[in-house]
Amino acid sequence: MVSIDPEFGVFRQDALDELDMFFQTHGFAILRGLYSVDDMSGMLAECADAQTRVANGELAAKHGNSILIDETAAASGRFANYVQYVTQIAPVTRAAVLHPAIVSLMERWIPGGHLREHSRFGVVYQDARAGLGSGYKRIGWHSDWQSGPQLDVWPSAAFTIHIDGTSPANGFLRVVPGSQRWATPAPYENANNAPLPEGSKPTGGHMRFDPPYPMPLAFQKAPGEVAIYCDDGDVLFHDAYLWHSAASATDTGAIRRHIRGAWFTGPPDAEEGDYLEEFVKNAAR
Ligand SMILES: [Fe+2]
């Protein structure tokens, strides 16, 4: 008789020490059973409402992003894949993000750090669709650190609160366990040949081990990678140095909605952040 563990990497609120140990070893972990049915429906109602208001242009520009709004996705009108700075307009969602179990883990991993709510997109509600018109389907291999190798905000740890469970049908996260320990090079080579920002560190990771192979440039199979599947309501944590990618859905009618954000090292920005700059840059692309 072969036994399987359907909850590998999954922990409940009464086992945060074990979750912590798993996270330190593998660079990711899942916290299950944190939210009630009412919490979940409250979050979804708030986020879906904000999403509609972004699509209708009823919210401040910073909550949307013109490049990410797809006017062909729905025949009936505009559609927004993202709501940025969602914790500033969604109190139930903000309370869920600041659940004491999440805060206590983040305080272990990013001591003296902060939840980024007021700059660089803040906490984001994402509605990923497989349909052709969607502005988001999948994302290739990266570590989050590579998005800002010049910044002084690492280490960092990210969370994703799953409104919808994940599967091959609606897309899922792929990770290389333990890769958060490797000295991952800044993206000297990348798909869009973007130049490295000035002041970038050459590598980022918790330890100095050289990666055993170069990070794949796109969606190729990475030796040692595993698939992470979440249930509705799961909170998935991952280290900002972890190698990860997101697989696209196989079912074109599938929906994958979640709320994601991260804690970063150091104090929060003194003032409301750089969203205008980001917005203008994206709009001009
Ligand atoms: Fe990422």
Boltz pocket constraint, residues with backbone or C-beta under 6 A from the ligand:
constraints:
  - pocket:
      binder: B
      contacts: [[A, 142], [A, 143], [A, 144], [A, 244]]
      max_distance: 6.0
